[in-house]
Structure formats: C-alpha cells, structure tokens
Amino acid sequence: RVLKLPLGNALLVGVGGSGRKSTTTLATYVAQMELFQIEMSKGYGMNEWHEDMKRVLMKSGCTNLNMVFLFSDTQIAREEPEE
C-alpha cells in the first residue's frame, strides 16, 4: 500500500537474510512499478553515483514512470561526507 500512495516511501529494517530485498522486489512487481538498483563495482565512485541518480530521476520525471529505488546498507562505500 505504501508504494501506491503519492510520494510514498518506506524504510525496511531487519537482519541480513530477513527478506527485505525479496519483499521489495515482489511489492514493486505487484504495484506495476519499475525497480532501480545501483550496480556496485570496484571502480564505482561519486561520478557514477551522480550518473545513476541522473538516470533514475530523468526516467521517473520525464516519462512519468513510477519507480522504486532500492539501496542497501551494504552498498555504502564510505560514510564520511566528501569535502
């Protein structure tokens, strides 16, 4: 139901292996939305992050496509802000 709300969002919390990603993927499919997930690699940095953000925002904003942005805590490369 959260995904169907205007500007709906959710933060899923749980231990590893509890099914957060599976639940999100299933809910995205049921709500007939598109799932966007970051593809992390060894050379992934701030430039790639900005390009991914541009891509998802353009796709959802210009085409009026309902999207789910899935971002896991394991995908955080570093926690300190860049200056």
N, C-alpha and C positions, 0 to 999 in steps of 0.2 A: 504493500500500500504506500509505503514511503516514496517509492520511485514514481508513482503516479501523481503525487502532489506537485503543484507548481513549485519549482526551485527546491524540490525535495532532496534531502541528502541524509546519509547515515554513517555512523562510525561504528564498525564492528570490532568488538574487543573479545579476545579469548586466547587460550593457549594454542601453541602450534599443533596442527592436526585436528582442530575442532571443526573445520569445515567452513571457515569464513569465505574462502575463495570459491568453493563449490556452491555455497548458498548465493553468493553474489552473482555468479555466472548463471545459475538457474533462474534467479529473480530477473536478471537482465533479459533472458530469453522469453520468460513468461510475459514481461512487460513490453515485449517487442521493441527493445532498445538495442543500441549498439554498444559493445564493450570496448573500452580503450584501456590498454595496459602498457606500461613502459617496458621496453625490451632492454634490459640492462646488459652491458657488455664490459669488458675490461677497459676500453677507452671511452666509456660514457662519462661525459662531464657536463658543465653548465651550458655550453653551447648546444649540446644535444638535447638537454632538458628544455631549453628555450625553443628549439625547433619542434620538439614534441608538443609543447604547450601551444605553440602557434598552430600546429596542425589540428589538434583536438578542438581548439577554440574556433578556428575557421570552419571546421567541419560541422560543429554543432551550431554555430551562429549564422553562417551564410546559407547553409542548406536546411536550417531549422530541424536538424536531426536530433532526436532525444538520445543522449549518450550517458553511459556510466563510466566514470573514471576510477579504475581500480589501482590503488597504490598501497603496497605492503610495507610494513616497517623494515623488512629485510632488504628493501631496495634503497634505503637511505645510506648513501656512501659515507657522508660525514655530517656531523651535527652542528659544527660551528659555522656561523654565517661568514660569507665571503666579504671582504672589505675592499 
